[in-house]
Amino acid sequence: MNSSDWSAVLAVQRATHATLQVLSAQLVDLDLTASEINALANLADGRGRTVSELGAAVGSRPTTLTSVLDRLERRGHVTRGNRPGDRRAVLIELTSSGLETAAIIRKAIADLERRALAGLSAEAVAGLRAALHALTEVSS
């Protein structure tokens, strides 16, 4: 493929597909969908988030995220409650099993990232982060 045929967007889509396949295989015992893995990974720091905050973090509309949260709540990984000071906002928090599962997911992601980026310089990784941020912000 010559450089005029290369597309950053298509490369991101290929990379996303490849990483999801690897993560799905590594995390098969958790019996989670890619969307559930993404949500738990973004909650792994233990900080509660509103549905809209989590939606922004995972790259999903809050309405789309609702079914993911329904499944995670049924499995006992998250709880939904009111945000202190704002009864209209729903706060998503991990349960103890959710924290354990999220830690497993974050470790798998960190291991994959370490393997995938090991051959790149710090400058190349910084450039990758900048490019991904730019592509993410295009939708804002």
N, C-alpha and C positions, 0 to 999 in steps of 0.2 A: 504494500500500500504506500503510495507516495504521499508527501505531506499535504498536498492539496485535497486528498481524499479523507484526511484525518479529521475527526470531529471530537472536541472535548466532551460534548454532551453525550455522544454515543459511547465514548470511552468510559464516562462515569456510569452509564447504564450497564455496560459490560462488567465493570468492576463491582458494581452493586450486586448484580446477578451472581458473579463468582463468589463474592464474600458471603452472600446469603446462603449459597450452596454449602460452603465450607462450614459456616456457623450452624446451619441446620443439621449437618452430619455430626458435628461435634456435640451438639446439644440435643440430639434426638431423644435421649432419655427423659428430657424435661417435658416432652409432648406439648410444645408451644408453637404457635405460628410465628412467622417472621415479624408480624405487627406486634404480637405479644412480647416477643423478645426485645424489640425496639423500645416499647413502652417501659418494660422493666429495667432495661439498661439505662434509660434516661431518668429513672427514679432511684437508681442504685446509690446515690449519695445520701439517701434517707430523708431528703428534704421534700416536704409535701408541695404539691403544685396544683393549681386550678386546672380544670379541663382545658381551658384556652392556653395556659402556659405549657402544659404537656403537649397539646396539639402542635404548638409552634416548635417545640423541641423535637418532636418526632416527624414533623413535616406532614401533618394531617389536619384536616378540619375537625373541629370538636364533634360534629355530628357523626363523622366517620369513626372517630375514636370511641364513641359510646359503646359500640358492640364489642370492641376489644376490652374495654374496661368491664363490661358486663361479664365476659368470660373470665377475666382475671379475678374479679370479685367472687364469682361462683367457686373458683378454685382456691379461694382463701389467700390470694397474693396481695390484694389491695383492699382498702376501705375507702368509702366516699362519705364525706361529712361536710358540714358547713365551715366556711372560712371564718375564723374569729374576726368580728367587726364587719362582716359582709355576708349576711345570711343568703344572699342570692348566688354567691359563688360557691361551687362545689369543689372541695379540697380532696385531692387524691393522695393517699399515703400508703406506703408499703406496710404489710403485716410482718411478723417475724419470719414466716415462710417466704414471703415476698422478698424480704431483705436477703435471705439465704440464696434464693433463686437468682436474684439480681446480681449478687456477688459472683456466682458461678458464671453468669452471662458476661459480666464485665471482665472477668479473668480470661474467658475464651476470646473476647474481642481484643483485649490487650495482647494476648499471645499471638493472635492472627496479625494484628497491626505490627508488632515487633518483627515477626518473620517477614512480612511483606515489605516493610520499609527499611530493613536492616542494611541493605546495600546503598541506601540514599544518604547523601550528605545532609547536615542540618539545614543548609540553605535550600536544598531541594524539597525537604519536608515542609519548610516554612512556605515555599512557593506553592506547594500542593495545598496547604491549608488556606492560603490566600485565594487560590483559584476556586476551591470548593466553597469558601465563604462568598465569593463573588457570584457563583452560580446559584447559591441559596438565596442571596439577597435580591436576585432578579425578580422573584415573585412578589416581593414586598411592595 
